[in-house]
Amino acid sequence: MERESPIVRFFPGFLESYNPGKVTRSPDLKGEGGVTTHKPEKCYNGYTLFCRNRGDHFYLIDMNGTVVHTWQPANSSIHFGELLEDGHLFYSTADRTMEERRGVYELDWDGNEVWYYHCPVDHDHTRLKNGNSMILCREEVFNPRIYYLFPDYRSAYSPYIIEVTPEREVVWEWHGDQHIDELKKLVGVKFPLPWMDWAHANTVEELPDTPLGRKNARFRAGNVLFSYRTIDTIGIIEKKDKEIVWAWGTGVLDKQHMPTMLPNGNILIFDNGTNRKYSRILELNPETEEIVWNYTAYPPESFFSSAISGQQRLPNGNTLICEGGKGRIFEVTLEGQIVWEYMNPYHGPDGSRSIYRHSGRYQSEFIEQFL
């Protein structure tokens, strides 16, 4: 059960009206980049979707790096998106100050807006199997149990999650600051903490049906996987009771991103290594808490993104990795061989080519029906 505490929640500007006239745009500028490695016989052939972090275009490229389709949303600061089964693009905004149009959007293949939900989205969102949308958000809370830096002003940024129907009705919500006792018990995190952004959540995912979930209720389909970057912890929320039933990572992870559950029940994680100074990809058996596979470059420092980034396990067993800070997307085999590599050729006025995380590789047959 959720515990009560003396808190106040607010989202400044939440009721401001939509005014597209305030949106400004910085066009992407093309530079050096593109595909640098391609071994077709070892790759998972398909199309890759990505956008420059806080850019304003989505690019869909083939294995040769050719852009086959683009979307140009009205927003000037986009985070990442995914393609739905009908070819629609489901994406979120990135700029936390852009209150008028902050939220999640659905565009059809031709870029027409078909759905929008205004909310303080933060880092992640997903379309659920029931058609609802689950959105990771951020709020400011006054809760002295989690943050102690200022004795007379104890506000902190804190994650919360909502599930929204197509009719924009919130049917489930969960507030992270109400579940710190579970984190204390499971991973030993000591509260209060000295960081205003105490969790810096960056992932929300509905667990799929797996053999592990069918035998262990903590990992059953429909439960919610999250990632708290600040405290090096990933965890699972039991959807019905809203309790954190599993958590792991303290002492092993180093400012991770994008844990995702694989069909075998293992969890694939981008372990940034912010303090370690090199990144790695980990595959974890969450039941035994054993790392069963990892990718580390040689030398290790040659693969490093201190923040952002993500990964995807492909159907052929390869792993598609986004080294976000460098704007690099590459595919590796289980043996660690790089068989495809792409460097983002698009940058903004500040020269940044970073990618928050790629939006995945899609099967050729799926994309070509729309092309």
Secondary structure as GFF3:
##gff-version 3
##sequence-region A 1 371
A	DSSP	beta_strand	9	10	.	.	.	ID=ss1
A	DSSP	three_ten_helix	20	22	.	.	.	ID=ss2
A	DSSP	beta_strand	29	30	.	.	.	ID=ss3
A	DSSP	beta_strand	34	38	.	.	.	ID=ss4
A	DSSP	three_ten_helix	40	42	.	.	.	ID=ss5
A	DSSP	beta_strand	46	51	.	.	.	ID=ss6
A	DSSP	beta_strand	58	61	.	.	.	ID=ss7
A	DSSP	beta_strand	67	71	.	.	.	ID=ss8
A	DSSP	beta_strand	78	83	.	.	.	ID=ss9
A	DSSP	beta_strand	89	93	.	.	.	ID=ss10
A	DSSP	three_ten_helix	99	101	.	.	.	ID=ss11
A	DSSP	beta_strand	103	107	.	.	.	ID=ss12
A	DSSP	beta_strand	113	118	.	.	.	ID=ss13
A	DSSP	beta_strand	121	127	.	.	.	ID=ss14
A	DSSP	beta_strand	133	142	.	.	.	ID=ss15
A	DSSP	beta_strand	155	164	.	.	.	ID=ss16
A	DSSP	beta_strand	170	175	.	.	.	ID=ss17
A	DSSP	three_ten_helix	176	179	.	.	.	ID=ss18
A	DSSP	alpha_helix	180	187	.	.	.	ID=ss19
A	DSSP	beta_strand	201	206	.	.	.	ID=ss20
A	DSSP	alpha_helix	211	215	.	.	.	ID=ss21
A	DSSP	three_ten_helix	217	219	.	.	.	ID=ss22
A	DSSP	beta_strand	224	228	.	.	.	ID=ss23
A	DSSP	beta_strand	233	237	.	.	.	ID=ss24
A	DSSP	beta_strand	244	248	.	.	.	ID=ss25
A	DSSP	beta_strand	257	261	.	.	.	ID=ss26
A	DSSP	beta_strand	267	271	.	.	.	ID=ss27
A	DSSP	beta_strand	280	285	.	.	.	ID=ss28
A	DSSP	beta_strand	290	295	.	.	.	ID=ss29
A	DSSP	three_ten_helix	300	302	.	.	.	ID=ss30
A	DSSP	beta_strand	310	313	.	.	.	ID=ss31
A	DSSP	beta_strand	319	323	.	.	.	ID=ss32
A	DSSP	three_ten_helix	324	326	.	.	.	ID=ss33
A	DSSP	beta_strand	328	332	.	.	.	ID=ss34
A	DSSP	beta_strand	338	343	.	.	.	ID=ss35
A	DSSP	beta_strand	346	347	.	.	.	ID=ss36
A	DSSP	beta_strand	361	363	.	.	.	ID=ss37
A	DSSP	alpha_helix	364	368	.	.	.	ID=ss38
###
